[in-house]
Amino acid sequence: MEDPLARTVRLEGARILATLVRTVGDLGIAEDAVQEATITAMREWPVSGVPESPRAWLTVVARRKATDLVRREGLRGRKEREATQLLDQTAPEPPEPVGAVGSDDQLRLIFVCCHPTLAPEARVALALRTLCGLEVPEVAAALLTSEAAMAKRLTRSRQKIKQAGIRYRVPAEAELPARLAAVCGVLHGLYTAGHTRLDGATLLDVDLCDEAVRLARLLRDLLPGRPGPEALLALLLLTEARRPARIDPDGAPVLLAAQDRGRWDRAAIDEGLHLLATSLERTEGQADPYQLQAAIAAVHALAPTAEATDWPEIVRLYDLLISVQPASTPAALGRAVAVAEAYGAPAGLAALDALDAQAPDPHDHRRTAIRAELLARTGRLAEAAATMRRSLDGPLPDPERAHRLRRVAEWETAEDRP
């Protein structure tokens, strides 16, 4: 069973942080306060027991720590008055500002983090790390870069914010469009981190997936009529609809072709299809990356069986996606899989070879695992087993590692047969 403190910090830490940032107006102080509150809990809970409401306890202590930090930094005037209010634990929560960004602290602060003076990739990384609670390796994996490069990017972003004196204030309605693309990127990255975990005992993080969908709904409601949030929510729902069939009772992954489609969430599929259609109507058929990814998910959702999947149409959609997002390695990898399904494993291997030539990455374990599967389909079992073993280097969720090891054992056993 997960430790209560670890679960509270994982599920609620980002929301507590967002509330403190809104109140104190300083990200560094808010982060330090939450960290110190967590340390206090780790020291006191084993002695006094886990409180009835861990989140409330952690929030109160974090508010006190924020007060101390504000005063310690010698900040006066408005900030000290706010700190005094924080110290009074009998006072109600500070009033939430009424404005275009709505009343959800976390979504509001994601908009704040996506400041236009920061580079787009820096905005997304900063929000994922600070306000969504992802660790640096998870942010790096979600944004397809190395952990070292991501750590440097985050450090530079924080330095720029400090040097430029960027305030963590709620943006006005006129400022939202310039930040919307980055906000969508944050929510997509958050969902990706939950849907495809970097490591751990489970294949996916249901809480992160649910939180991403919740925030995507809030974003769509906040900016009704915008095609981007509609397409993003459509993509998440069409992907989430398959979740009940993705994992067997033992927690092992179930490949798409073997999934029981009767377990797919038809209500989520219907809602996702409606949102996608509405979004495409608003752009008059000129699809953006989220619309195209949602369209690919829709092809899967509409196929009554795996055999009935329109793989050539999926290849066509991936070609369109790559044309509007040419630097997307995941799109190129998805296209290679679709090519293999539509035109055979040799064609899929050729597509992987082209990707390797264009964007070589020997540490891309998903690419390596896909190559192993396609090699096995062509009968090259020994090569497939060796290739799959290479995909085991580095972190993986335990169920995925076990699945790949089973595949290696199957191929090696078949290869040894006379």
VEXZA-430008 format. One line per field, with one value per residue (C-alpha): residue number from 1; x negated, y, z negated. Coordinates in pm, 1 decimal, padded with zeros to 6 digits, always signed. Layout:
// VEXZA-430008
n <- NUM	...
east <- X	...
north <- Y	...
up <- Z	...
// end
This chain:
// VEXZA-430008
n <- 1	2	3	4	5	6	7	8	9	10	11	12	13	14	15	16	17	18	19	20	21	22	23	24	25	26	27	28	29	30	31	32	33	34	35	36	37	38	39	40	41	42	43	44	45	46	47	48	49	50	51	52	53	54	55	56	57	58	59	60	61	62	63	64	65	66	67	68	69	70	71	72	73	74	75	76	77	78	79	80	81	82	83	84	85	86	87	88	89	90	91	92	93	94	95	96	97	98	99	100	101	102	103	104	105	106	107	108	109	110	111	112	113	114	115	116	117	118	119	120	121	122	123	124	125	126	127	128	129	130	131	132	133	134	135	136	137	138	139	140	141	142	143	144	145	146	147	148	149	150	151	152	153	154	155	156	157	158	159	160	161	162	163	164	165	166	167	168	169	170	171	172	173	174	175	176	177	178	179	180	181	182	183	184	185	186	187	188	189	190	191	192	193	194	195	196	197	198	199	200	201	202	203	204	205	206	207	208	209	210	211	212	213	214	215	216	217	218	219	220	221	222	223	224	225	226	227	228	229	230	231	232	233	234	235	236	237	238	239	240	241	242	243	244	245	246	247	248	249	250	251	252	253	254	255	256	257	258	259	260	261	262	263	264	265	266	267	268	269	270	271	272	273	274	275	276	277	278	279	280	281	282	283	284	285	286	287	288	289	290	291	292	293	294	295	296	297	298	299	300	301	302	303	304	305	306	307	308	309	310	311	312	313	314	315	316	317	318	319	320	321	322	323	324	325	326	327	328	329	330	331	332	333	334	335	336	337	338	339	340	341	342	343	344	345	346	347	348	349	350	351	352	353	354	355	356	357	358	359	360	361	362	363	364	365	366	367	368	369	370	371	372	373	374	375	376	377	378	379	380	381	382	383	384	385	386	387	388	389	390	391	392	393	394	395	396	397	398	399	400	401	402	403	404	405	406	407	408	409	410	411	412	413	414	415	416	417	418
east <- +00000.0	-00127.9	-00253.5	+00014.1	-00232.3	-00366.8	-00013.2	+00093.8	-00208.6	-00166.1	+00204.5	+00239.6	-00105.1	-00061.7	+00273.5	+00134.5	-00158.7	+00072.5	+00276.1	-00037.5	-00174.6	+00152.6	+00141.2	-00229.2	-00303.9	-00643.7	-00704.9	-01030.0	-00880.1	-00575.3	-00789.6	-01012.2	-00707.3	-00552.6	-00887.3	-00935.3	-00577.9	-00647.4	-00962.9	-00766.6	-00504.6	-00771.6	-00905.1	-00573.8	-00330.6	-00519.0	-00493.8	-00149.5	+00020.1	+00157.9	+00411.8	+00772.9	+00733.5	+00371.0	+00422.2	+00569.2	+00286.2	+00022.9	+00189.5	+00200.3	-00165.1	-00269.0	-00087.7	-00276.8	-00605.9	-00524.3	-00462.6	-00797.7	-00977.1	-00818.8	-00927.7	-01269.2	-01327.4	-01252.3	-00960.2	-00738.5	-00418.1	-00151.3	-00338.8	-00380.7	-00011.7	+00062.9	-00180.8	-00002.1	+00324.7	+00159.4	+00039.9	+00394.0	+00514.9	+00866.0	+00902.6	+01071.4	+00869.9	+00773.4	+01043.2	+00991.6	+00967.3	+01256.1	+01138.6	+01104.3	+00889.1	+01156.9	+01133.2	+00921.9	+00584.6	+00390.4	+00524.6	+00487.9	+00125.2	+00051.7	+00154.7	-00071.5	-00368.8	-00312.3	-00441.9	-00503.5	-00852.9	-00965.8	-01036.2	-00739.4	-00921.7	-01037.0	-00679.3	-00556.3	-00850.7	-00817.7	-00446.0	-00484.7	-00760.1	-00618.7	-00241.9	-00176.7	-00421.7	-00622.3	-00982.2	-01256.9	-01295.8	-00918.1	-00916.6	-01211.5	-01034.1	-00708.2	-00891.6	-01128.8	-01459.1	-01735.6	-01716.2	-02031.9	-01900.2	-01568.0	-01736.6	-01931.2	-01617.0	-01431.4	-01722.5	-01747.4	-01372.2	-01377.1	-01676.7	-01501.8	-01189.1	-01394.6	-01613.1	-01321.7	-01112.0	-00821.7	-00535.2	-00311.0	+00008.9	+00327.8	+00328.7	+00608.1	+00850.2	+00667.4	+00346.4	+00493.8	+00463.7	+00085.6	+00059.7	+00318.6	+00090.7	-00154.6	+00127.0	+00256.4	-00098.2	-00116.6	+00207.7	+00106.0	-00231.1	-00062.4	+00162.4	-00130.9	-00322.8	-00030.0	+00056.0	-00302.7	-00489.1	-00865.0	-00904.6	-00739.5	-00524.3	-00227.5	-00191.9	-00004.2	+00076.3	+00454.4	+00449.6	+00237.1	+00459.0	+00772.4	+00619.1	+00522.0	+00875.5	+01021.2	+00803.2	+00874.4	+01246.6	+01195.2	+00990.3	+01261.0	+01524.4	+01304.5	+01257.8	+01570.9	+01564.5	+01186.4	+01089.6	+00762.4	+00906.5	+01187.6	+00941.9	+00716.4	+01007.3	+01123.8	+00778.3	+00762.1	+01111.5	+01062.0	+00738.5	+00884.0	+01174.4	+00936.1	+00790.6	+01017.9	+00889.4	+00522.0	+00423.0	+00510.2	+00609.6	+00243.1	+00143.5	-00026.2	+00016.2	+00269.9	+00175.2	+00431.3	+00503.3	+00584.0	+00798.9	+01161.6	+01331.7	+01647.0	+01465.1	+01391.6	+01581.4	+01840.4	+01961.7	+01608.5	+01573.6	+01901.1	+01806.2	+01460.1	+01597.8	+01843.8	+01572.1	+01343.6	+01617.8	+01701.7	+01335.9	+01282.7	+01590.8	+01444.0	+01121.1	+01300.9	+01108.2	+00762.1	+00643.1	+00386.1	+00171.9	+00426.3	+00705.8	+00497.1	+00395.8	+00759.0	+00856.6	+00609.9	+00757.6	+01104.7	+01015.1	+00924.7	+01238.5	+01467.5	+01320.0	+01544.6	+01249.2	+00872.7	+00883.1	+01130.1	+00898.2	+00838.5	+00460.0	+00403.3	+00619.2	+00408.4	+00093.2	+00250.3	+00332.5	-00019.9	-00157.1	+00058.3	-00053.6	-00419.0	-00360.1	-00232.0	-00466.8	-00779.6	-01002.6	-00769.7	-00956.3	-00652.8	-00446.5	-00712.2	-00727.4	-00349.2	-00355.4	-00608.9	-00377.0	-00081.3	-00284.3	-00372.0	-00005.7	+00110.0	-00164.9	-00360.8	-00651.4	-00927.4	-00764.8	-00748.0	-01116.2	-01201.7	-01006.2	-01201.5	-01528.4	-01425.4	-01346.0	-01682.4	-01857.9	-01666.7	-01658.7	-01896.7	-01837.4	-01987.5	-01826.2	-01467.4	-01345.6	-01002.9	-01158.5	-01388.3	-01099.8	-00890.8	-01182.1	-01212.1	-00843.7	-00870.5	-01185.5	-00998.4	-00717.8	-00968.1	-01096.5	-01428.1	-01370.7	-01728.8	-01777.9	-01440.8	-01533.6	-01868.8	-01702.8	-01433.2	-01700.7	-01857.5	-01521.6	-01546.2	-01831.3	-01716.9	-01398.9	-01074.5	-00751.1	-00774.5	-00480.4	-00630.8	-00971.2	-00809.1	-00614.0	-00927.7	-01114.6	-00830.5	-00857.8	-01232.3	-01171.7	-00906.7	-01134.0	-01438.3	-01233.0	-01090.5	-01439.1	-01573.9	-01307.7	-01430.5
north <- +00000.0	+00348.2	+00557.7	+00817.6	+01105.8	+01003.8	+00973.4	+01310.0	+01487.2	+01314.7	+01386.4	+01717.6	+01873.8	+02051.9	+02199.7	+02313.1	+02470.9	+02647.9	+02796.4	+02920.2	+03075.3	+03264.1	+03388.2	+03463.6	+03557.0	+03388.8	+03042.5	+02981.7	+03061.1	+02845.7	+02548.5	+02580.0	+02599.6	+02282.7	+02103.6	+02208.6	+02104.4	+01764.2	+01724.2	+01817.1	+01553.7	+01288.6	+01368.3	+01397.6	+01152.6	+00837.1	+00959.9	+01123.1	+00920.4	+01019.1	+01302.7	+01249.6	+01492.5	+01473.1	+01735.6	+01989.9	+01925.9	+01968.3	+02285.0	+02449.1	+02368.7	+02487.5	+02818.3	+02864.9	+02783.8	+03034.1	+03300.3	+03230.2	+03235.3	+03564.5	+03728.5	+03563.7	+03713.5	+04057.0	+04126.7	+04405.6	+04587.7	+04388.9	+04059.8	+04087.2	+04165.8	+03852.0	+03658.5	+03775.6	+03651.7	+03320.3	+03291.4	+03328.5	+02973.7	+03068.8	+03305.1	+03175.7	+03102.5	+03425.2	+03518.1	+03379.7	+03642.2	+03653.5	+03670.4	+03509.7	+03222.7	+03083.0	+02968.3	+02651.1	+02735.7	+02477.2	+02569.5	+02937.6	+02895.2	+02685.5	+02991.7	+03201.3	+02969.1	+02987.0	+03343.3	+03458.5	+03590.0	+03229.6	+02998.0	+02768.1	+02452.0	+02626.5	+02725.0	+02368.3	+02224.1	+02473.5	+02411.7	+02032.9	+02042.4	+02296.1	+02297.8	+01942.0	+01783.6	+01579.5	+01493.9	+01609.4	+01263.2	+01250.0	+01596.5	+01499.3	+01182.1	+01367.2	+01628.3	+01380.9	+01516.8	+01405.7	+01450.4	+01664.5	+01893.2	+01928.5	+02018.0	+02292.4	+02419.6	+02446.7	+02624.0	+02876.7	+02938.0	+03010.4	+03240.3	+03430.4	+03471.4	+03608.4	+03835.8	+03973.8	+04025.3	+03827.1	+03831.1	+03531.5	+03718.1	+03594.5	+03693.2	+03908.4	+03772.3	+03945.2	+03762.0	+03411.6	+03337.9	+03388.3	+03127.9	+02875.8	+02657.0	+02614.4	+02536.8	+02266.8	+02131.6	+02113.8	+01917.0	+01682.7	+01628.3	+01561.5	+01300.0	+01142.4	+01108.8	+00923.4	+00712.8	+00601.5	+00588.9	+00615.0	+00340.8	+00197.8	-00095.7	-00008.6	+00056.7	+00385.0	+00649.8	+00671.7	+00980.9	+01179.2	+01074.1	+01174.1	+01508.1	+01584.9	+01511.5	+01723.3	+02019.4	+01973.8	+01991.7	+02309.5	+02458.0	+02376.6	+02533.1	+02836.8	+02904.1	+02770.7	+02771.2	+02735.1	+02437.7	+02365.9	+02278.1	+02081.3	+01876.2	+01818.3	+01694.4	+01475.5	+01317.1	+01249.5	+01101.5	+00877.4	+00751.8	+00714.2	+00513.6	+00221.9	+00227.0	-00044.7	-00293.8	-00193.2	-00394.7	-00751.1	-00850.2	-00909.2	-00559.6	-00677.1	-00476.0	-00594.1	-00502.7	-00312.8	-00606.7	-00830.5	-00586.7	-00666.4	-00378.3	-00445.1	-00299.9	+00028.6	+00326.2	+00400.5	+00718.8	+00861.6	+00758.3	+00925.3	+01245.0	+01244.3	+01193.9	+01480.1	+01713.0	+01622.6	+01688.1	+02022.9	+02123.6	+02037.7	+02238.5	+02544.1	+02517.5	+02426.7	+02100.3	+02256.5	+02016.4	+02093.5	+01830.9	+01760.5	+01719.8	+01478.2	+01273.4	+01262.4	+01154.8	+00864.8	+00762.0	+00789.1	+00540.8	+00288.2	+00368.7	+00318.0	-00018.2	-00299.3	-00540.4	-00511.3	-00672.7	-00409.0	-00118.9	+00108.9	+00111.1	+00286.8	+00574.2	+00586.4	+00604.5	+00893.8	+01076.7	+01025.3	+01169.1	+01478.2	+01499.9	+01484.1	+01752.2	+01997.8	+01877.0	+01761.3	+01729.1	+01484.8	+01158.6	+00994.5	+01067.0	+00909.7	+00608.2	+00572.1	+00596.6	+00310.8	+00089.6	+00182.4	+00113.1	-00232.6	-00307.2	-00176.2	-00302.0	-00565.4	-00592.5	-00531.1	-00199.2	-00110.5	-00191.9	+00028.2	+00312.3	+00259.4	+00265.9	+00599.0	+00735.3	+00614.9	+00792.9	+01115.6	+01120.0	+00857.9	+00774.8	+00445.5	+00501.8	+00516.5	+00196.6	+00210.3	+00230.5	-00059.8	-00271.5	-00203.9	-00305.5	-00629.5	-00709.1	-00642.6	-00853.7	-01139.6	-01105.9	-01158.1	-01477.0	-01330.1	-01453.9	-01452.4	-01096.1	-00999.7	-01140.5	-00960.9	-00635.9	-00666.0	-00722.5	-00392.3	-00222.5	-00324.2	-00081.6	+00207.2	+00263.8	+00085.3	+00012.8	-00333.4	-00478.1	-00356.4	-00502.7	-00835.9	-00833.0	-00776.0	-01048.4	-01288.9	-01199.1	-01267.6	-01605.9	-01696.3	-01609.2	-01783.6	-02096.4	-02093.2	-02039.8	-02343.1	-02574.5	-02809.7
up <- +00000.0	+00086.0	-00204.0	-00304.7	-00293.6	+00045.5	+00181.1	+00037.2	+00182.7	+00518.1	+00549.4	+00368.2	+00359.8	+00691.6	+00586.4	+00251.3	+00434.1	+00678.0	+00394.0	+00217.8	+00536.5	+00580.1	+00222.7	+00180.7	+00541.8	+00541.1	+00685.3	+00500.1	+00160.4	+00231.5	+00340.6	+00033.5	-00194.0	-00051.1	-00076.3	-00439.8	-00522.8	-00369.4	-00578.1	-00889.3	-00806.1	-00753.9	-01100.6	-01290.1	-01129.7	-01234.3	-01597.1	-01611.9	-01340.5	-01002.5	-01046.6	-00950.6	-00662.2	-00540.7	-00271.9	-00514.9	-00761.8	-00491.7	-00362.0	-00704.4	-00773.2	-00426.4	-00485.2	-00811.4	-00641.9	-00365.8	-00629.6	-00789.9	-00456.2	-00349.7	-00674.0	-00663.2	-00316.8	-00457.5	-00225.8	-00353.8	-00270.1	-00091.0	-00115.6	-00491.8	-00533.1	-00330.9	-00545.8	-00859.5	-00714.5	-00634.6	-00992.5	-01125.2	-01074.5	-01188.3	-00892.6	-00578.7	-00268.8	-00089.3	+00161.5	+00508.8	+00781.2	+01022.5	+01380.4	+01717.4	+01594.3	+01367.6	+01006.4	+01028.3	+00875.9	+01069.9	+01413.4	+01333.6	+01231.7	+01541.3	+01741.0	+01519.0	+01579.4	+01955.9	+01969.3	+02330.2	+02250.9	+02195.9	+02487.1	+02560.3	+02453.0	+02133.2	+02044.0	+02076.7	+01883.8	+01599.4	+01555.6	+01567.7	+01307.6	+01065.8	+01091.6	+01210.3	+00969.4	+01221.5	+01143.7	+01381.6	+01545.8	+01604.2	+01761.3	+01979.6	+02093.2	+02163.5	+02372.9	+02538.2	+02417.2	+02182.7	+01807.5	+01807.3	+02082.0	+01899.6	+01570.4	+01748.3	+01921.6	+01592.6	+01424.6	+01707.7	+01696.4	+01324.4	+01367.4	+01644.8	+01435.4	+01147.0	+01358.0	+01559.5	+01247.8	+01393.3	+01145.5	+01089.2	+01157.5	+01314.9	+01685.1	+01820.2	+02077.3	+02364.1	+02266.4	+02278.4	+02653.7	+02647.1	+02370.9	+02488.2	+02702.6	+02415.0	+02169.3	+02404.6	+02423.5	+02045.3	+02016.0	+02298.0	+02130.7	+01797.6	+01955.0	+02139.9	+01813.5	+01659.6	+01962.9	+02024.4	+01695.6	+01692.6	+01433.4	+01123.0	+01023.3	+01245.7	+01614.3	+01580.5	+01322.8	+01314.0	+01092.8	+01339.4	+01629.3	+01439.7	+01341.5	+01701.0	+01819.9	+01537.7	+01629.1	+02000.9	+01926.4	+01725.5	+02008.6	+02264.1	+02036.4	+01975.2	+02348.1	+02518.7	+02894.7	+02919.3	+03140.1	+02957.5	+02614.1	+02781.6	+02985.8	+02684.3	+02471.9	+02762.3	+02785.1	+02411.8	+02398.3	+02701.4	+02549.3	+02199.0	+02339.2	+02398.9	+02049.5	+01898.9	+02155.3	+02153.1	+01845.7	+01747.7	+01391.0	+01304.5	+01419.8	+01738.8	+02060.7	+02317.5	+02673.9	+02880.8	+03110.6	+02813.7	+02617.3	+02540.1	+02718.6	+02523.8	+02223.4	+02397.1	+02254.6	+02522.7	+02351.9	+02358.5	+02723.9	+02820.2	+02639.0	+02794.4	+03146.1	+03095.9	+02968.0	+03259.2	+03515.0	+03354.7	+03341.8	+03709.6	+03805.8	+03633.4	+03834.7	+04157.5	+04186.9	+04146.2	+03879.5	+03612.4	+03433.6	+03158.9	+03410.9	+03617.8	+03314.3	+03205.5	+03558.1	+03537.7	+03202.5	+03358.5	+03634.1	+03365.6	+03166.1	+03466.0	+03570.1	+03438.2	+03436.6	+03460.2	+03803.8	+03925.6	+03839.3	+04138.6	+04118.9	+04455.3	+04324.9	+04010.1	+04224.6	+04415.7	+04092.8	+03961.8	+04288.2	+04231.8	+03869.5	+03969.6	+04233.5	+03970.0	+03694.2	+03881.2	+03574.8	+03397.2	+03340.0	+03173.2	+03484.3	+03705.5	+03475.6	+03479.5	+03856.9	+03875.8	+03671.7	+03893.7	+04208.3	+04074.0	+04003.5	+04340.0	+04568.7	+04378.7	+04133.9	+04396.6	+04488.1	+04118.0	+04071.7	+04368.8	+04206.2	+03883.7	+04078.5	+04230.4	+03883.4	+03751.7	+04036.7	+03978.0	+03596.9	+03452.1	+03087.2	+02965.7	+02623.5	+02751.5	+02587.6	+02754.9	+03099.4	+03014.2	+02882.6	+03193.5	+03413.3	+03218.8	+03272.9	+03646.9	+03674.4	+03508.3	+03761.7	+04040.8	+03874.3	+03755.2	+03400.0	+03269.5	+03391.4	+03245.6	+02903.1	+02899.6	+03004.6	+02738.4	+02474.6	+02576.0	+02513.6	+02147.4	+02078.2	+01863.2	+01661.5	+01747.7	+01561.0	+01405.8	+01607.4	+01934.8	+01848.4	+01761.2	+02088.4	+02294.0	+02110.1	+02188.4	+02555.0	+02546.1	+02385.6	+02645.6	+02936.3	+02792.7	+02723.4	+03076.6	+03221.7	+03035.0	+03171.8	+03450.5
// end
